[in-house]
Amino acid sequence: MKLSDQVRPISYLKAHAPEVIRDLTENQQPVVITLHGEAKAVLQDIASFEETQETLALLKVLALTGKAIADGKVEPVAGAFARIRDRLKN
């Protein structure tokens, strides 16, 4: 389904809120809410929202890892394990 098929004015949301919520849950397609003809908000089901948040968190971790590598803040695993072994011996 195209996103353009999911555009609704806020008046529609006010009059059909239970139906919109039910459709969100069943179809897992976001709904764009307009105010005076201008897109103002996006509604989505909770499962899709949580999935999006988890994906964003993973992308942030990847970005931070890439930055750490670029900044030279990482070391080869062999060296890290050797340092840990030395600490455990002492």
C-alpha positions in Angstrom: 0.0 0.0 0.0 1.3 3.4 -0.9 1.8 6.1 1.8 -0.3 8.5 -0.3 -3.3 6.1 0.3 -2.8 6.6 4.0 -3.2 10.3 4.3 -6.2 11.5 6.4 -7.3 14.9 7.7 -7.4 15.3 11.5 -11.2 15.5 11.3 -11.3 12.0 9.9 -9.1 10.8 12.8 -11.5 12.5 15.3 -14.6 10.9 13.8 -13.0 7.4 13.1 -10.4 7.0 15.8 -11.3 3.4 16.7 -11.3 2.3 13.1 -8.0 4.1 12.4 -6.4 2.3 15.4 -7.8 -1.0 14.3 -6.5 -0.6 10.8 -3.0 0.4 12.1 -2.8 -2.8 14.1 -4.1 -5.0 11.3 -2.2 -3.5 8.4 0.9 -2.1 10.1 0.8 0.8 7.7 1.4 4.3 9.1 -1.2 7.0 8.6 -0.3 10.6 7.8 -2.5 13.1 9.6 -3.0 16.5 8.0 -4.1 19.8 9.4 -5.3 22.4 7.0 -4.0 20.2 4.1 -0.5 20.1 5.5 1.1 16.8 6.9 1.6 17.3 10.6 1.9 13.8 12.2 2.4 10.1 11.5 0.5 7.4 13.4 1.9 3.9 13.5 1.1 0.7 15.4 3.1 0.1 18.6 4.9 -3.0 17.2 6.2 -1.1 14.2 7.2 1.8 16.4 9.2 -0.5 18.8 10.9 -2.2 15.8 11.9 1.2 14.4 13.3 2.3 17.8 15.3 -0.9 18.1 16.7 -0.5 14.5 17.7 3.1 15.3 19.5 2.0 18.5 21.4 -0.6 16.5 22.3 2.0 13.8 23.6 4.3 16.5 25.8 1.6 17.9 27.2 0.9 14.4 27.8 4.6 13.9 29.6 4.9 17.2 31.7 1.8 16.4 32.6 3.2 13.0 33.7 6.5 14.7 35.8 4.7 17.2 37.6 2.8 14.5 38.1 6.0 12.5 39.5 7.7 15.6 41.9 4.8 16.2 40.3 4.0 19.6 40.3 0.2 19.0 43.0 -2.4 19.2 43.4 -5.8 17.7 41.6 -8.5 19.7 44.8 -10.4 20.4 46.3 -7.4 22.2 43.2 -6.8 24.2 43.0 -10.5 25.4 46.8 -10.4 26.2 46.2 -7.4 28.4 43.3 -9.1 30.2 45.4 -12.2 30.7 48.2 -10.1 32.2 45.8 -8.4 34.6 44.4 -11.8 35.7 47.8 -13.2 36.4 48.8 -10.2 38.7 
